[in-house]
Amino acid sequence: MAAPLPAGALSCRTVTDVPALHQLLRRAFQLSKTLPDELLHTFRKQVVLAAGLRDLRGALLKLGIQKDGNPGATDERDLRALHRERAT
């Protein structure tokens, strides 16, 4: 391969013709179906939690609810605990 790899790429694969490309893509698809979904589910949960915490933090700061009355000093552990309390 003459061109350098894009940033973040770890490897590359070249094929000589269209049938070889179809075979490579078919195999990649087969392998992708065998990967466990648990990693995807964990990632999604973390993204949702992070977005929820960000939204909650913004809402609390809008309402003037701050730790020790000090602007910007809201502790993330306190926000997580409050979020858990409100979720139950």
N, C-alpha and C positions, 0 to 999 in steps of 0.2 A: 504494500500500500504506500503510495507516494506522499499523500497528504498527511499532515500530523493529526493525531487524534484530538477531538474536541476536549475542552476542559471538563474534567470529571469522568471521562471515559477510561475504563480500565483495560479494555482489550477490543479487538476488532476481528471480524471474520470476512473473508472475501470468497466469492463464488465465481465460477467461470461462465455459467450460463443460466438461463431462466429456470430450467428444470431443477438445477442444483439450488437455486434460490427458493423455489417452492418447497423442496425437501427440507431445507434449513428452517424456513418459517413454520412448516408443519411440525417439525420436531420441537421448535421453541414453544409453540402453542401447546403441544402435548406435555412438555415439562412444566409449563406455567399452570396447567390444570392440576398437577400433582402437589403443588406447594400448599402447605397448611394455611388455613384462613385465620388462625389464631393471631399471627403477627399483624395482619390487616385489622382485625377487630381491636387489638390492643392499641394500635396507632390511632384508630378512629376515636376510641375512648379518651385517649390523651388529648387529642385535638379538641374534642367536645368539652372536656374538663377545662382546658386552657382558655377556650373561648368563653365559657361560663364564668370562670374566675375573672377574666378581663372585664366582662360586662358587669359582674357584681361589684368589682372594685370601682369601676366608673360610676355606678349608681350610688354606692355608698359615699364616694367622695362628693358627688353632686348634692347628696342630702346633708353633707357636712358631718357624716359619721367618720371620725378619724381616731386612731389610737392616741391616747394621751393628749388629745386636743391639738396635736401638732400636724399641720398640713403635710400630706405626702408620707406620713409615718405609719400608714396602715400596714400591719404585719400580714404576710401572705398566709401564715398558719391560722391567724384569727379569721381571715376571709374564708379559708377552706372550712373551718369549723362552723362558721355562720351559714355557709352554703349547705353543709350537711344537715344542720338543724332545720333550715327552711325546706329542704328536700323531703324530710320525713314528716 
